[in-house]
Amino acid sequence: MPTMKKQLESEYITSVSSEHRKKYGQFFTPKHISDLMAKWVTKDLAKGATILDPAVGLGVFIRSMKEQLTAGQQRNVTFFGYEIDRKILDYFAAHLDDTNITIFHEDYLTSNWKNTYDAIICNPPYLKFHDYEDKDTLLKIVSEEMNLELSGFTNIYTLFLLKALHQLNHGGRAAFIIPSEFLNSDYGKQIKQYLLDSKLLKFVVILDFTTNWFEDATTTSALFFFEKKNPKDFIEFINIDSKEKLERTESYISKYPEQPRLGNTVALTDIDINKKWRIYYQGENSSKYKNLKAFSNFAKASRGIATGANEFFKFNKTKQAQYQIANQFLIPCLTKAVQVDKNFFTTDDFNNLWENDKHVKLLNAYTKDLHDENLKNYIKYGEKLGYHERYLTKNRNPWFKNETREPAPILVGVFNREKIKFIRNEANVVNLTTFHCIYMLPMYDEYTNVLMAYLLTDVAQEILEDSRREYGRGLKKFEPNDINTSLVIDLDSLTTEQIQFITDIYQVLREKQLNGAEITMELHTLNKFFKSLLVI
Ligand SMILES: C[S@@+](CC[C@H](N)C(=O)[O-])C[C@H]1O[C@@H](n2cnc3c(N)ncnc32)[C@H](O)[C@@H]1O
């Protein structure tokens, strides 16, 4: 397209209102980025290849691709494009003097899903799905064509991505530019799972400049490079934070899959759709530290007791008296997170809760106990209310027998606000699912207080952050496995003197907190000490 003016986008921007561009998600790819993407998709195109741009705009990709191809190659391929906006399409057409380009004035998402292409290149519109006219029809099409049940909380660009990958021929390549927010969003989970399962995504280039790549938008972008062949068991993340690295990426793309790799390769099995993918390119907090080992080397986290009907199984003093349940059928149990407000839970704390009529006991009875009339009546009463037919209870035998759990020496809050809440369970009570249990491996039993001291420090919390899941409104959630796979100080590396030092501070901290005094100083000392052992 030799007559195509270089400044087409700039001219267009001055000729239409910003509302119009916003309505259609018209943000244009800078030419140097478009060139990079074009390099990928035009490599080794066969004679007769078909190329698609699902969101043409002013055709920057077509310009870049043509520059990559010789005149002979250009004659041997066909370009297809979709554009929903008549205005931009007319503008583009007026500057077009080519015959092997077919642009459909149509919504790409509802256009024929059966067409396939050898190369696809796209900067999809970044529009909320919420604003899309016929959401239900679209979700139905995705479900029928791809067997994917998407939630409504998505963005249009993810649907462009799914459809394009679906339409890519075997052996074909695709390149997408999308906001890097996708890598860290929750609504992208299903699409991320698809990316992992399909093994199409080879590498992601994150444009991590502080300056804007897009002259007219405030978003940071990521480039996704796909190939429907040579399935790999890893995805490479290339974080570009300088112009120089961008140039290296350009040559990397030309030579792909020649080694050495440029970015950080992460095995598909290590990529978690629930985690923010920024940890795969920005690194993890833990990377600043040495002397770390997986938590599971020393202790094991597992979930608390799930009763399936808390209101039936938990007891306070009044309820025990009401149903005349003997002490032997009740065990001490934390049933709510608010029942503990300190890092140490003692027998005194438990007794206080019980005396204050809090629900801190759990029914613990077997079939053989049914000779006890009061117990039998209470179980019958439960059956009358249908508790035996709840999802969890009906799968137990007998239905009223709760899971057996040893009291865990350390508990951790499942949901946390600022700090992750660790509790040293000195009262030896069991707990419901509001806490996870942490059990020391037998040979590390004597390290319980040392581990507890460590978990209270800022440095431990910072490292644990790598493993948390976001849960909206700043709530941090941990699954037991998140904890088991997280990193902690290597307990084996501690000398006897170090253990003594930690234990001494820990005891002072414990005493102070139980007496209602400030523990800032002790926490500071512990943090400083652990940090001195961990910092590289
Ligand atoms: C982000 S712009 C990209 C334009 C150009 N490819 C580039 O990279 O500079 C997306 C384009 O897709 C168009 N568009 C929006 N919704 C569409 C749809 N459902 N089907 C096809 N095109 C659409 C917009 O009008 C806009 O021109």
Ligand as a Chemical Component Dictionary entry (heavy atoms), coordinates in Angstrom:
data_LIG
# 
_chem_comp.id                   LIG 
_chem_comp.type                 NON-POLYMER 
_chem_comp.pdbx_formal_charge   0 
_chem_comp.three_letter_code    LIG 
# 
loop_
_chem_comp_atom.comp_id 
_chem_comp_atom.atom_id 
_chem_comp_atom.alt_atom_id 
_chem_comp_atom.type_symbol 
_chem_comp_atom.charge 
_chem_comp_atom.model_Cartn_x 
_chem_comp_atom.model_Cartn_y 
_chem_comp_atom.model_Cartn_z 
_chem_comp_atom.pdbx_ordinal 
LIG C1  C1  C 0  -8.539  -1.161 19.189 1  
LIG S1  S1  S 1  -9.078  -0.749 17.572 2  
LIG C2  C2  C 0  -7.772  -1.416 16.619 3  
LIG C3  C3  C 0  -7.645  -0.847 15.259 4  
LIG C4  C4  C 0  -6.412  -1.275 14.476 5  
LIG N1  N1  N 0  -6.413  -2.696 14.206 6  
LIG C5  C5  C 0  -5.147  -0.925 15.221 7  
LIG O1  O1  O 0  -4.544  -1.809 15.811 8  
LIG O2  O2  O -1 -4.766  0.244  15.228 9  
LIG C6  C6  C 0  -10.436 -1.850 17.363 10 
LIG C7  C7  C 0  -11.273 -1.662 16.126 11 
LIG O3  O3  O 0  -12.302 -2.647 16.134 12 
LIG C8  C8  C 0  -13.540 -2.067 15.755 13 
LIG N2  N2  N 0  -14.622 -2.866 16.385 14 
LIG C9  C9  C 0  -15.248 -2.668 17.579 15 
LIG N3  N3  N 0  -16.131 -3.639 17.813 16 
LIG C10 C10 C 0  -16.071 -4.484 16.774 17 
LIG C11 C11 C 0  -16.750 -5.693 16.447 18 
LIG N4  N4  N 0  -17.646 -6.215 17.276 19 
LIG N5  N5  N 0  -16.437 -6.298 15.286 20 
LIG C12 C12 C 0  -15.505 -5.776 14.448 21 
LIG N6  N6  N 0  -14.852 -4.629 14.703 22 
LIG C13 C13 C 0  -15.109 -3.998 15.844 23 
LIG C14 C14 C 0  -13.455 -0.637 16.205 24 
LIG O4  O4  O 0  -14.295 0.203  15.462 25 
LIG C15 C15 C 0  -11.965 -0.327 16.010 26 
LIG O5  O5  O 0  -11.734 0.218  14.766 27 
# 
loop_
_chem_comp_bond.comp_id 
_chem_comp_bond.atom_id_1 
_chem_comp_bond.atom_id_2 
_chem_comp_bond.value_order 
_chem_comp_bond.pdbx_ordinal 
LIG C1  S1  SING 1  
LIG S1  C2  SING 2  
LIG S1  C6  SING 3  
LIG C2  C3  SING 4  
LIG C3  C4  SING 5  
LIG C4  N1  SING 6  
LIG C4  C5  SING 7  
LIG C5  O1  DOUB 8  
LIG C5  O2  SING 9  
LIG C6  C7  SING 10 
LIG C7  O3  SING 11 
LIG C7  C15 SING 12 
LIG O3  C8  SING 13 
LIG C8  N2  SING 14 
LIG C8  C14 SING 15 
LIG N2  C9  SING 16 
LIG N2  C13 SING 17 
LIG C9  N3  DOUB 18 
LIG N3  C10 SING 19 
LIG C10 C11 SING 20 
LIG C10 C13 DOUB 21 
LIG C11 N4  SING 22 
LIG C11 N5  DOUB 23 
LIG N5  C12 SING 24 
LIG C12 N6  DOUB 25 
LIG N6  C13 SING 26 
LIG C14 O4  SING 27 
LIG C14 C15 SING 28 
LIG C15 O5  SING 29 
# 
